[in-house]
Amino acid sequence: MKINRPLSPHLTIYKPQLTSTFPIFHRISGAFLATMVLFSISSFKIGDLSLTFYHFYQYFFFTLYSNWVIISLVNFTLLALCYHMSNGVRHLLWDSGLFLELSKVYTSGILMLFCAALLALLNIIRQHWSNGQIPY
């Protein structure tokens, strides 16, 4: 039995707000980071099966890491990590009772985005200056 009622128009009426998009992207970045951790663990477990882990380590970081797709994925993961971490610090500040007024919520949101972008940019610059070498 099909009832001819219109769907709820909540998606078409409300425009996206800063306070509604940040939690959505926080969850998306958390799911993406969890996926990347599982991918990293599984790729290193494959390396454990190798006779010499050193050769796999060199192959993974010096052959695959020079590919621009892998570098872009690493940088995107770094951006997601910085965003997730900065938003987590923002939530810890909210839990302690700070920045709960509406104007301060928006200010802390913009500041959180700036800090996440700055952290990611500084890490990308650090990665570029180290020429992709792995610190021992």
CORQUIWO-V304826 format. One record per helix or strand of 3 or more residues. SS is the DSSP state (~ for helix, > for strand). FROM is the first residue (numbers start at 0). LEN is the number of residues. If there is no record, write none. Layout:
# CORQUIWO-V304826
ss:SS from:FROM len:LEN
ss:SS from:FROM len:LEN
This chain:
# CORQUIWO-V304826
ss:~ from:9 len:4
ss:~ from:17 len:32
ss:~ from:52 len:12
ss:~ from:67 len:28
ss:~ from:101 len:28
